[in-house]
Amino acid sequence: MTDPATDRQIQAIERPDKALWTYYLLSALVIPPLFPFLAPFLWFRYSTMRYKFTDDGISMSWGILFRREVIVNYARIQDIHLRSNFVERWLGLARILVQTASGSSSAEMTIEGIKEFEALRDFLYSRMRGVKDHAHPPAPAAASPVSIAAGNPGELAAALREAAAELRAVREALAKRGNA
């Protein structure tokens, strides 16, 4: 079971941490000639990135000109991975890759810029398992002859008549096969 206070803290996350912008800047500096083009793109991505964790699933959106939104229900989640390179670990960040049963081999959603990535991963796992546990409720126990007899005697008589009729039908079907 997860802690309700931690769940509320995770559900309150709406924006990535400021360390993500630092990571984006360092990533853009790797190729200096492209920095003037990459930096504004990464700034708009960082500044428009929004997360929403609801009782049903996760929503992630970003973009100004070309707005993207990805919504994943907890029931669709198949696997969750954490990935971080050296710079991300240095900044205390990790990417959370959420995979679904879609035909793509890549992650359906990549949550980035979260410092509480382990707590978020545990939150997602608990929600994913909770949805799957509730999707298959336990089958009701079959009524035993003892429970039928303890209840209404009329139920017992009806069950015995039904069983006798089925046995009679099976015997007649076998007799017809033997004669044919």
Buried (B, 14 or more C-beta within 10 A) or exposed (E): EBEEEBBEBBBEBEBBBEBBBBBBBEBBEEEEEEBEEBBEEBBBBBEBBEBBBEEEBBBBBBEEEEEEEBBBBBBBBEEBEEEBEEEBEEBEBBBBBBBBEEEEEEBBBBBBBBBBBEBBBBBBBBBBEBBEEEEEEEEEEEEEEEEBEEEEEEBBEEBEEEEEEEEEEEEEEEEEEEEE
